[in-house]
Amino acid sequence: MNLIYYIRSAYRSLMKNKGYSFINIAGLSFGLGLVIIILLLVKYELNYDTNYPDADNIYRVISKGKFGTSRINDAQTPLALSDILQKMPETEMVTRFIPGANKFIRFKSAGFNEKKFFFGDKYIFDIFGLKLISGSLDSLTLPNKVVITENTSKTYFRNTNPLGQTITRGGIKYKIIAVCNDMPPASHFHFDFLASIETTREILGNTYEYKRWKNNLHLRNAYTYIKLKPGTSIRTFEKKLNKIIQQREKHNTAKKSITSKTIKLNFRLQPVKSIHLRLYLTSEMEEGTNPVHLVIYLAIALFILFITGINFINITTLYPTRRLKESSIRKLYGAKRRHIVLLTITEAFIVSAIATLSGLVIAELISPVFNSLFGLNLHITQINGLQDIGIVILITFAAGIISGIYPAKFFSEIKVISIFKKQYNINKSAFILRGTIAAGHLFVVLFLSVLTIGIWNQITYLKDHNPGFDPENIYVINNGFSAHQNFSNLKQELLRLKGVENVSASMSLPGEEYFKMTFNYKSGNKNTKITIPVNHVECDYLETLGLKLKKGTYLNCQMKDSMGIVLNETAIKELKIKKPLESHFEIQTSDGNSWKINIIGVVNDFHFEPLTKKIQPLGMMLLCNSGYFRYITIKLNDSYSGKTLKEIDSIWNKYSDNEPIESFFLSARLKSAYSKDDKMFKAILIFTVFSYFISILGFISLSLFLIEVKKKKIALARTIGISNNNIIRWLTFSFWKFMLVSIAMAVALAYVVLSLWLKNYYYHTTIPTGYYVIAIFAVILTWSVIIIIQYRKTTRTQKPSLFK
């Protein structure tokens, strides 16, 4: 028998049972469509930062060490580090850049608030393979020059040539010298403007502080990337680099500053392709992806593939007697067991091939849902190259093997004589195998259900958890610096509005990283250097957020508390300050002088960082009169309305030179901090719902199979007067041993996976036992309802007979 024969025979078998074939192909198609979408999503995440030329030799330099009492794991490095790297023989190329603050950029009468304004050098184009569309980089070494991306050019200039045009940012004019391609979407950072790094001299002024900012090897103020020559040992290079830094520091013995005494830095090289999936560094430019999420997605893909294969088995062997007779006739005509196996496997592969093609179409149709959910652009056209095609073929092969191996074994083992003498019964081993398959089906559905409930429970906990302050009705102006010089007048006018309760300003907001300061603290005879996050705030900030005072007083402008600090409870505990209101810190400056900082108050702990982190010590100090701040926080009372927000916008325009307002509600911002987990939950919910509907199809076929193989026992039970309810109960629990094992395994695995995921959160909840019970009950109820429906349908159409 040749391959053509098997294909033709399999085709005839499929056409003979068109209804079941359609159900088989439809179920497998939807399952494979989901698997393909998941694989596209995982591929996108794994392909971050892989499109750069020679990406395997590109590294980001990161900082590790100690800053006072704090550990340093920072994506930023000193600006001066690139000069040292450039002189090392192993270096092929070095670039550095500094993201600028969110500021208004004006071109003629138009303008926008821009967040992606970078200062850097031309080597960023060579290392990351960015191409120029027009212009030249020759003058990027001069101040006040800027390169813009293609998308930015369309936004500001549409069809006009941007070269030579001038834009204004922060009172400084920049001349556009080139237009380049946009950064690839799957990159760990993106910029719209790249100004010459020499422009920072004009922004900061050619002062001692600027020179210190530029040359100090302890100030982490830039992102540094290096391309090494092929064959360079990373560990050897790191040791050599840090040795050079240490030797350079030893030469600076004439007069050590406070930073050189308190900051101990080492530098490491991080492969650029690993940045997106490494979440342990501070100062990341964009949010990465938790690798645990990808593991969960891949596990779900595997489970969906498994469950669709089980459905194929269930439907293929739905009425075993019919297919067994066909196999027996083939054996009478000389077919061997291997021929039956090959024929059944060929049929499974044909179905798998058709389902794979249909799955690609389904994946394309449902991709808009996932693109909207994850902010991506997934399409099946992204399946390209031998590797991707090989994966699709492998999926088809795996689906064919999973789907066909049991039916092949099932149909090939039967003896011809037993079928025609009507002596065939499902033996114990076959029933055990079917029970195992049913248990696997139940396992997948229950595992996904418990996983979905667990993730939902944690996300709900995160969003509803009391942060220790009142974030409700706090309206935040994100670009508050635009009204910096006019803040006092702006505040007074805002306070006159109906619906406005309080107004303040700050450098940072809860939910983001805080600037850290180093202090001297004397306890007894011991002088300790401590490093804690500090937020510089306007005097009404603590009351605006509703922070609860435990001791002392709030910061007060009239009381001249500019040299005072308010600490949280954790700072008092960890620093072991027994009498906080009688204690003080000291700040030492680079010229050897010191400032005395009195502790004037203690507030209750609150979550100023996401719940992934334990509450750390925190200090809050007053903004000085000319101090830079980023946020304006406006506490609204319950009487505010949309009209109030419009009035705030109007007042803002008056004091910000008509720069557009960027605003949000703090409560929404805090909830958005967990957007990645929220998206993962929605994705898994979609997969779970699809899997549940696929499982219903599987339960239907399983119930029909069970009724078919036990029809004689059912007929006997009905003949001797056993009620239908008792028969249904017996059928429902036919696989109870397998179900118990399946339930235990599914709950246990879901618990382990959830425990691993919850390790990302210092503060997390546990799944109530009732949720497990609900998930188990829902699956068992579904199985029971299907058994009842199928049994009653069968008894209406068939009379009980012991002789069939």
C-alpha positions in Angstrom: 0.0 0.0 0.0 1.5 3.3 -1.0 1.0 6.9 0.3 -1.5 7.8 -2.4 -3.7 4.9 -1.3 -3.6 6.0 2.4 -4.5 9.6 1.4 -7.4 8.6 -0.8 -8.7 6.2 1.8 -8.4 8.8 4.6 -10.2 11.3 2.3 -13.1 8.9 1.7 -13.4 8.2 5.4 -13.6 11.9 6.1 -16.2 12.5 3.4 -18.2 9.6 4.6 -18.6 11.2 8.1 -18.8 14.8 7.0 -20.5 16.0 10.2 -18.0 14.6 12.5 -15.2 15.6 10.2 -16.4 19.2 10.2 -16.6 19.2 14.0 -13.1 17.7 14.2 -11.6 20.2 11.9 -13.4 23.2 13.4 -12.4 22.3 17.0 -8.8 21.7 15.9 -8.7 24.9 13.8 -9.8 27.1 16.7 -7.3 25.4 19.0 -4.4 25.8 16.6 -5.5 29.4 15.8 -5.1 30.2 19.5 -1.8 28.4 19.7 -0.5 30.4 16.6 -1.5 33.7 18.2 0.2 32.8 21.5 3.4 31.8 19.6 3.3 35.0 17.6 3.0 37.0 20.9 5.9 35.0 22.5 8.0 35.4 19.4 7.5 39.2 19.4 8.5 39.4 23.1 11.6 37.2 22.5 12.7 39.2 19.4 13.1 42.5 21.3 16.4 44.2 20.3 17.4 41.5 17.9 17.1 43.5 14.7 20.3 45.5 15.2 23.3 44.7 13.1 25.6 42.3 15.0 23.3 42.5 18.0 25.2 39.6 19.7 28.1 42.0 20.3 26.1 45.0 21.6 25.9 45.5 25.3 24.5 48.1 27.7 26.8 49.1 30.5 25.0 49.0 33.9 26.0 50.1 37.4 26.1 47.8 40.4 27.4 48.6 43.9 26.5 50.5 47.0 25.2 54.1 47.6 25.5 54.7 51.3 23.4 51.9 52.8 21.5 51.1 49.6 22.3 48.6 46.9 22.7 49.8 43.4 21.3 47.9 40.4 20.9 50.7 37.9 20.6 50.9 34.1 22.3 54.3 34.1 26.0 55.0 34.2 28.2 58.1 34.6 28.5 60.2 31.5 32.3 60.2 31.7 32.4 56.4 31.4 32.2 56.4 27.6 35.5 58.2 27.3 37.3 55.4 29.2 35.5 52.7 27.2 36.4 54.3 23.9 40.1 54.0 24.7 40.0 50.3 25.5 41.4 48.1 22.6 38.5 45.6 22.9 36.0 48.4 22.0 34.7 48.8 18.5 32.2 51.5 19.2 30.6 53.4 22.1 27.5 55.6 22.4 25.7 57.4 25.2 22.5 59.3 25.5 20.5 61.2 28.1 16.7 61.2 28.0 15.4 64.8 28.5 12.5 65.8 30.7 9.0 66.0 29.3 8.8 69.5 27.8 6.8 71.5 25.3 8.3 71.8 21.8 7.2 74.6 19.6 7.4 75.0 15.8 6.0 78.3 14.7 2.4 78.4 16.2 2.1 74.6 16.7 3.6 72.5 19.4 3.4 69.4 21.6 4.6 68.0 24.9 7.3 65.6 24.0 8.5 62.8 26.3 11.1 61.2 23.9 13.7 64.0 23.5 17.2 62.6 23.9 20.7 64.1 24.0 23.3 61.8 22.4 26.0 61.4 19.7 26.0 60.1 16.2 27.3 56.6 17.1 23.8 55.6 18.3 22.9 55.4 14.6 25.8 53.1 13.8 25.3 50.8 16.8 21.6 50.4 16.4 21.6 50.4 12.6 19.4 53.4 12.1 19.3 54.8 8.6 19.1 58.5 7.6 16.3 59.4 5.3 17.7 62.8 4.6 20.4 65.2 6.0 23.8 64.5 7.6 25.1 63.8 11.0 28.3 65.8 10.6 27.2 68.7 12.7 25.7 66.6 15.5 28.9 67.3 17.5 27.9 71.0 17.7 25.4 72.4 20.2 21.8 73.1 19.3 21.6 70.5 16.6 18.9 67.9 16.4 17.9 64.8 14.4 14.2 63.8 14.2 12.5 60.6 13.3 10.4 60.0 10.3 7.1 59.9 12.3 8.1 63.1 14.1 8.7 64.8 10.8 5.2 63.8 9.6 3.7 65.1 12.8 5.3 68.5 12.7 6.0 69.2 9.0 3.7 66.8 7.1 4.9 67.1 3.5 7.3 70.0 4.1 11.1 69.5 4.1 12.2 69.8 7.8 15.9 70.2 7.2 17.1 73.6 8.3 13.9 74.3 10.2 14.1 75.5 13.8 12.2 74.2 16.8 12.2 75.6 20.3 12.4 73.6 23.6 12.7 75.2 27.0 13.7 78.5 25.5 16.5 77.0 23.5 16.4 76.8 19.7 17.4 73.6 17.8 18.2 73.4 14.1 17.1 70.2 12.4 20.0 68.6 10.5 18.7 65.1 9.6 15.7 62.8 9.5 16.1 59.1 10.4 14.0 55.9 10.5 11.9 55.3 13.6 13.3 52.9 16.2 12.0 49.3 15.6 8.8 48.7 17.7 10.4 45.8 19.5 13.1 47.9 21.1 13.6 48.6 24.8 13.8 52.4 24.2 12.5 54.8 21.6 13.3 58.4 20.8 11.6 61.1 18.6 14.3 63.7 18.9 18.1 63.3 19.3 19.8 66.5 20.1 23.6 66.9 20.3 25.0 66.1 23.7 27.0 69.3 23.6 23.7 71.2 24.0 23.6 70.2 27.7 26.4 72.8 28.3 24.0 75.5 27.2 21.2 74.1 29.3 23.2 73.7 32.5 25.7 76.5 32.0 29.5 76.1 31.8 29.8 76.0 35.6 31.7 73.9 38.1 28.5 71.8 38.7 28.3 71.1 34.9 31.9 69.9 34.8 31.2 67.7 37.8 28.0 66.4 36.2 29.9 65.6 33.1 33.2 64.2 34.5 32.2 62.6 37.9 32.4 58.8 37.7 29.9 58.4 40.5 27.0 60.3 39.1 24.7 58.0 37.1 23.2 60.3 34.5 23.4 58.5 31.1 22.7 55.3 29.3 25.9 53.8 27.8 26.1 51.2 25.1 29.2 49.4 23.7 29.9 47.3 20.7 32.8 44.9 21.4 35.1 43.3 18.9 34.2 39.7 18.1 35.7 37.1 20.4 36.0 39.5 23.4 35.6 37.8 26.8 32.9 39.7 28.6 34.1 38.8 32.1 37.7 39.6 31.3 36.6 43.0 29.9 34.5 43.8 32.9 37.5 43.1 35.3 39.8 45.2 33.2 37.3 48.1 33.1 36.7 48.1 36.8 40.4 47.9 37.5 40.9 51.0 35.3 38.2 52.8 37.3 39.7 51.8 40.6 43.2 53.0 39.6 41.7 56.3 38.4 40.0 56.8 41.8 43.2 56.2 43.7 44.8 59.1 41.9 42.0 61.4 43.2 43.4 61.4 46.7 44.0 65.1 47.1 40.4 65.9 48.1 37.7 63.3 48.2 34.1 64.4 47.9 31.2 63.0 49.8 30.2 61.0 46.8 33.5 59.3 46.3 33.3 58.1 50.0 29.7 56.9 49.9 29.3 55.5 46.4 31.1 52.3 45.4 30.4 51.3 41.8 31.3 48.4 39.6 30.2 48.2 36.0 28.8 45.2 34.2 27.9 44.5 30.6 24.3 43.4 29.9 23.5 41.9 26.5 21.2 44.2 24.7 19.0 41.2 23.6 18.3 40.4 27.3 17.2 43.8 28.5 13.5 43.5 27.8 13.2 40.4 29.9 15.3 41.5 32.8 13.3 43.4 35.4 15.7 43.9 38.3 17.3 47.3 37.3 16.2 50.8 38.3 15.9 53.7 35.8 14.7 51.6 32.9 13.5 53.8 30.0 10.5 51.6 29.2 8.6 48.8 30.8 9.9 45.2 30.2 8.1 41.9 30.2 8.1 39.4 33.1 9.6 36.1 31.7 7.1 34.2 33.9 4.3 35.6 31.7 5.9 34.0 28.6 6.3 30.7 30.4 2.6 30.8 31.3 1.6 31.6 27.7 3.7 28.7 26.4 2.2 26.4 28.9 -1.3 27.5 27.8 -0.4 26.9 24.2 0.8 23.4 25.0 -2.4 22.7 27.0 -4.6 24.0 24.2 -2.8 21.8 21.7 -3.2 18.9 24.0 -6.9 19.5 24.6 -7.7 19.9 20.9 -5.9 16.6 20.2 -8.1 15.0 22.9 -11.2 16.3 21.2 -10.0 14.7 17.9 -9.6 11.4 19.7 -13.0 11.7 21.4 -14.8 12.5 18.1 -12.9 10.0 16.0 -13.7 7.1 18.4 -17.2 8.5 19.1 -19.0 5.4 17.7 -16.3 2.8 17.9 -18.3 -0.1 16.5 -18.8 1.6 13.1 -15.1 2.3 12.7 -14.1 -1.1 14.0 -16.2 -2.8 11.4 -14.5 -0.8 8.7 -11.1 -1.9 10.1 -12.2 -5.5 10.3 -13.3 -5.5 6.6 -9.9 -4.1 5.6 -8.3 -6.9 7.6 -10.4 -9.5 5.8 -9.1 -8.1 2.5 -5.5 -8.6 3.7 -4.7 -5.3 5.5 -2.1 -5.8 8.3 -2.2 -4.0 11.6 0.4 -1.5 10.4 -1.8 -0.6 7.4 -4.7 0.3 9.8 -2.3 2.4 11.9 -0.9 4.2 8.9 -4.4 4.8 7.5 -5.6 6.3 10.8 -2.5 8.4 11.3 -2.8 9.7 7.7 -6.4 10.7 8.3 -5.2 12.6 11.5 -2.5 14.3 9.5 -4.9 15.4 6.8 -7.2 16.9 9.4 -4.3 18.5 11.1 -3.0 20.1 7.9 -6.5 21.4 7.0 -6.9 22.6 10.6 -3.5 24.3 10.6 -4.4 26.3 7.4 -7.7 27.2 8.9 -6.0 28.0 12.2 -3.8 30.5 10.3 -6.9 32.2 9.0 -8.6 32.2 12.4 -5.4 33.6 14.0 -5.5 36.5 11.5 -9.2 37.1 12.2 -8.8 37.2 16.0 -5.4 39.0 16.0 -7.1 42.5 16.2 -8.3 41.5 19.7 -4.8 40.8 20.9 -3.3 43.7 19.1 -5.8 46.0 20.8 -5.1 44.3 24.2 -1.3 44.4 24.0 -0.8 47.4 21.8 1.0 45.2 19.2 0.7 44.6 15.5 0.6 40.8 15.2 -0.2 39.2 11.8 0.3 35.8 10.3 2.6 37.5 7.7 5.1 37.6 10.6 5.5 33.9 10.2 8.5 33.9 7.9 11.8 32.2 7.5 12.7 28.6 7.7 12.5 28.6 11.6 8.9 29.9 11.7 7.8 27.6 8.9 9.4 24.7 10.7 7.5 25.5 13.9 4.2 25.5 11.9 5.1 22.2 10.4 6.0 20.9 13.8 2.7 22.0 15.3 0.9 20.2 12.4 3.0 17.1 13.1 2.4 17.3 16.8 -1.3 17.8 16.4 -1.4 14.8 14.0 0.5 12.6 16.4 -1.5 13.6 19.4 -4.8 13.2 17.5 -4.0 10.0 15.7 -1.9 7.7 17.9 -4.7 6.5 20.1 -7.4 5.9 17.4 -4.7 4.1 15.4 -4.0 1.8 18.3 -7.7 1.5 19.1 -8.8 0.4 15.6 -5.9 -1.8 14.8 -6.0 -4.1 17.8 -9.5 -5.5 17.3 -9.9 -9.1 16.2 -12.1 -9.5 13.1 -14.2 -12.4 14.5 -15.2 -10.5 17.7 -16.8 -7.8 15.6 -18.9 -10.0 13.4 -20.0 -12.2 16.3 -21.0 -9.0 18.1 -18.8 -10.1 21.0 -16.8 -6.9 21.1 -16.6 -5.0 24.4 -14.3 -2.2 25.5 -11.6 -4.0 27.6 -10.2 -2.7 30.8 -7.0 -1.2 29.4 -8.9 0.7 26.7 -11.4 2.0 29.4 -8.4 3.1 31.6 -6.8 4.9 28.6 -10.1 6.6 27.8 -10.4 7.6 31.4 -6.9 9.0 31.4 -7.7 11.0 28.3 -10.9 12.4 30.0 -8.8 13.2 33.0 -6.3 15.1 30.8 -9.2 17.1 29.3 -10.5 18.0 32.8 -7.0 18.8 34.0 -6.4 21.5 31.3 -9.8 23.2 31.8 -9.5 23.2 35.6 -5.9 24.3 35.5 -6.7 27.3 33.3 -9.8 28.1 35.4 -8.0 28.2 38.7 -5.1 30.1 37.1 -7.5 32.7 35.8 -9.3 33.1 39.1 -6.0 33.4 41.0 -4.6 36.1 38.7 -7.9 38.0 38.8 -7.9 37.7 42.6 -4.4 39.2 42.9 -5.1 42.0 40.4 -8.3 42.9 42.2 -6.2 43.0 45.5 -3.7 45.3 43.9 -6.3 47.7 42.7 -8.3 47.7 45.9 -5.4 47.6 48.4 -5.3 50.6 50.7 -2.1 52.5 49.7 -1.9 54.3 53.0 -3.1 57.6 51.6 -6.2 58.9 49.7 -5.6 58.8 45.9 -9.2 59.5 45.0 -10.2 62.8 43.4 -6.5 63.8 43.0 -6.1 65.5 39.7 -2.4 65.7 38.6 -0.9 68.0 36.0 2.0 66.0 34.6 4.0 68.9 33.1 3.8 71.2 36.1 7.3 72.6 35.4 5.8 74.6 32.6 4.1 76.9 35.2 7.1 76.7 37.5 7.8 80.5 37.9 4.1 81.2 38.3 3.1 78.4 40.7 2.2 80.6 43.6 -0.3 82.7 41.6 -1.6 79.5 39.8 -2.2 77.9 43.2 -4.1 80.8 44.6 -6.4 81.0 41.6 -7.0 77.3 41.5 -8.0 77.3 45.2 -10.8 79.8 44.4 -12.5 77.3 42.1 -15.6 75.5 43.4 -14.7 71.8 43.8 -10.9 72.4 44.5 -9.9 71.5 48.0 -6.1 71.7 48.0 -3.2 72.3 45.6 0.4 71.3 45.9 3.5 70.3 43.9 6.2 67.7 44.0 9.2 66.2 42.3 7.8 62.6 42.4 4.5 60.8 42.8 3.5 57.5 44.4 4.1 54.6 42.1 7.4 55.7 40.6 11.1 55.8 41.4 12.3 58.5 43.8 15.6 60.3 43.9 17.9 59.1 46.6 20.0 61.3 49.0 22.8 60.4 51.3 22.9 61.8 54.9 25.1 61.5 58.0 23.2 60.3 61.0 24.8 60.2 64.5 23.4 57.7 67.0 25.4 57.7 70.2 29.0 57.5 69.4 28.4 56.0 66.0 28.2 58.1 62.8 26.4 56.3 60.0 25.9 57.2 56.4 22.4 56.4 55.2 20.8 56.6 51.8 17.0 56.9 51.4 14.6 58.0 48.7 13.6 61.7 49.1 10.7 63.5 47.6 10.9 67.3 47.4 7.4 68.7 47.9 5.5 71.9 48.3 4.3 72.6 51.8 0.7 71.4 51.3 1.7 68.1 49.7 1.2 65.9 52.7 -2.3 67.2 53.4 -3.2 67.0 49.7 -2.5 63.3 49.7 -4.1 62.7 53.0 -1.0 61.3 54.7 -1.6 60.6 58.4 0.8 62.4 60.8 2.0 60.2 63.6 4.3 62.6 65.4 5.5 66.2 65.0 4.2 68.5 62.3 3.8 68.7 58.5 6.2 70.7 56.4 5.3 74.4 56.7 6.5 77.2 54.5 5.8 79.9 57.1 7.8 78.0 59.8 10.9 78.0 57.5 11.1 74.2 57.4 13.3 74.2 54.3 16.0 72.5 56.4 13.6 70.0 57.9 12.5 66.5 56.9 9.5 64.3 57.5 10.2 60.6 57.6 7.9 57.6 57.3 7.6 54.9 60.1 9.8 52.5 58.3 12.7 55.0 58.2 12.3 55.4 62.0 12.3 51.7 62.6 15.2 50.7 60.3 17.4 53.6 61.4 16.5 52.8 65.0 15.8 56.5 65.8 14.5 56.5 69.4 13.6 60.2 69.7 13.0 61.3 66.1 11.8 64.8 66.9 15.0 65.4 68.8 17.3 64.0 66.1 18.7 65.4 62.9 20.6 64.4 59.7 23.6 66.2 58.1 24.3 66.7 54.4 28.0 67.1 53.5 28.7 69.1 50.3 31.6 68.8 47.9 33.4 71.8 49.5 33.5 70.1 52.9 30.6 72.1 54.5 27.6 70.5 56.1 23.9 71.3 56.5 21.8 70.3 59.4 18.5 68.7 58.6 16.0 68.4 61.5 13.5 65.6 61.7 10.2 67.6 62.3 7.6 64.9 61.7 6.7 61.2 61.2 4.0 60.0 58.9 2.3 56.6 58.7 3.8 54.2 56.2 2.3 54.4 52.7 3.0 52.7 49.4 5.1 55.2 47.5 6.3 52.4 45.2 4.3 49.6 43.5 3.2 46.6 45.6 6.0 44.5 44.0 8.3 46.2 46.6 8.5 46.3 50.3 7.9 49.7 51.9 11.2 51.4 52.1 12.4 54.3 54.3 11.3 57.6 52.8 12.0 61.3 53.5 10.1 64.4 52.3 11.6 67.8 52.2 10.4 71.2 51.1 11.0 72.5 47.6 13.1 75.7 47.7 11.6 78.8 46.2 13.4 78.3 42.9 13.2 74.5 43.1 12.3 72.4 40.0 9.2 70.3 40.3 7.4 68.1 37.9 3.8 67.5 39.2 1.0 69.8 40.4 -1.5 67.8 42.5 -5.0 69.2 42.9 -7.3 67.6 45.5 -10.9 67.8 44.4 -13.9 67.5 46.6 -17.0 65.5 45.8 -18.7 68.5 44.3 -16.3 68.8 41.4 -17.6 68.4 37.9 -16.5 68.4 34.3 -16.8 72.2 34.4 -14.3 72.2 37.2 -11.7 70.4 35.0 -12.4 72.8 32.2 -11.8 75.8 34.5 -8.5 74.2 35.7 -7.4 73.9 32.1 -8.3 77.5 31.4 -6.3 78.7 34.4 -3.4 76.5 33.4 -3.3 78.1 29.9 -3.1 81.5 31.5 0.0 80.6 33.6 1.8 78.2 31.2 2.0 80.3 28.1 -0.7 78.2 26.5 1.3 75.0 26.6 -1.1 72.1 26.4 -1.9 70.5 29.8 -1.0 66.9 30.4 -3.2 65.5 33.3 -4.5 62.4 34.9 -6.2 61.1 38.0 -3.8 59.6 40.5 -6.0 56.7 41.3 -6.1 55.7 37.6 -2.3 56.1 37.3 -1.7 53.8 40.3 -4.0 51.1 38.8 -2.2 51.4 35.4 1.1 50.4 37.1 -0.2 46.8 36.9 -1.2 47.0 33.3 1.1 44.2 32.2 -0.6 41.8 34.7 -4.0 43.1 33.7 -3.3 42.4 30.1 -2.0 38.9 30.9 -5.2 38.2 32.9 -7.4 39.3 30.0 -5.4 37.2 27.5 -5.5 34.1 29.8 -9.3 34.8 30.3 -9.7 34.7 26.5 -7.7 31.4 26.3 -9.7 29.9 29.2 -13.1 30.8 27.6 -12.0 29.3 24.3 -10.7 26.2 26.1 -13.9 25.9 28.0 -16.0 25.8 24.8 -13.6 23.3 23.3 -13.9 21.2 26.4 -17.7 21.3 26.1 -17.3 19.7 22.6 -15.0 17.2 24.2 -17.4 16.4 27.0 -20.2 15.9 24.5 -18.2 13.4 22.5 -17.0 11.7 25.6 -20.5 11.3 27.0 -21.7 9.9 23.6 -18.9 7.4 23.7 -19.7 6.4 27.2 -23.3 5.9 26.4 -22.4 3.9 23.3 -20.0 1.4 24.9 -22.3 1.0 28.0 -25.6 0.7 26.1 -26.1 -2.9 27.0 -25.6 -2.2 30.7 -27.9 0.8 30.4 -30.6 -1.4 28.7 -30.2 -4.0 31.5 -30.5 -1.4 34.2 -33.7 0.1 32.6 -35.2 -3.4 32.1 -34.8 -4.3 35.8 -36.4 -1.0 36.8 -33.4 1.2 37.8 -34.5 4.8 37.5 -33.0 7.1 35.0 -31.6 9.4 37.7 -29.6 6.5 39.2 -28.3 5.6 35.7 -27.3 9.2 35.1 -25.5 9.3 38.4 -23.7 6.0 37.5 -22.7 7.4 34.1 -21.6 10.7 35.6 -19.2 9.1 38.0 -17.9 6.4 35.7 -14.6 8.2 35.5 -14.6 9.4 39.1 -11.2 7.9 40.0 -9.6 9.6 37.0 -11.4 12.9 37.8 -10.2 13.0 41.4 -6.6 12.6 40.2 -7.1 15.2 37.5 -8.6 17.7 40.0 -5.8 17.2 42.5 -3.1 17.6 39.8 -4.7 20.7 38.2 -5.2 22.5 41.5 -1.7 21.6 42.6 0.0 22.8 39.4 -2.1 26.0 39.3 -1.1 26.6 42.9 2.6 26.2 42.0 2.4 28.5 39.0 0.5 31.1 40.9 3.0 31.0 43.7 5.9 31.6 41.3 4.0 34.5 39.8 3.1 36.0 43.1 6.8 36.1 44.1 7.0 39.2 41.9 4.9 41.0 44.6 6.0 41.6 48.1 2.4 42.3 49.0 0.0 39.7 47.7 -3.1 37.8 48.6 -4.0 34.1 48.7 -6.7 32.4 46.8 -9.7 31.6 49.1 -10.5 27.9 49.2 -14.0 28.8 48.0 -12.6 29.8 44.6 -11.1 26.4 44.1 -14.4 24.8 45.0 -16.2 27.1 42.5 -13.9 26.1 39.7 -14.1 22.4 40.4 -17.9 22.6 40.8 -18.3 24.5 37.5 -16.3 21.9 35.5 -18.1 18.9 37.2 -21.5 20.6 36.7 -20.8 21.1 33.0 -19.9 17.4 32.7 -23.0 16.3 34.6 -25.3 18.5 32.5 -23.9 17.2 29.3 -24.3 13.6 30.5 -28.0 14.3 31.4 -28.7 16.0 28.1 -27.1 13.2 26.0 -28.6 10.4 28.0 -32.1 11.8 27.8 -31.7 12.5 24.0 -30.5 8.9 23.5 -33.4 7.3 25.5 -36.0 9.3 23.6 -34.7 7.9 20.2 -33.8 4.4 21.3 -35.6 1.6 23.0 -33.7 -0.4 25.6 -32.5 -3.7 24.1 -30.2 -6.4 25.4 -29.7 -8.0 22.0 -28.2 -5.2 19.9 
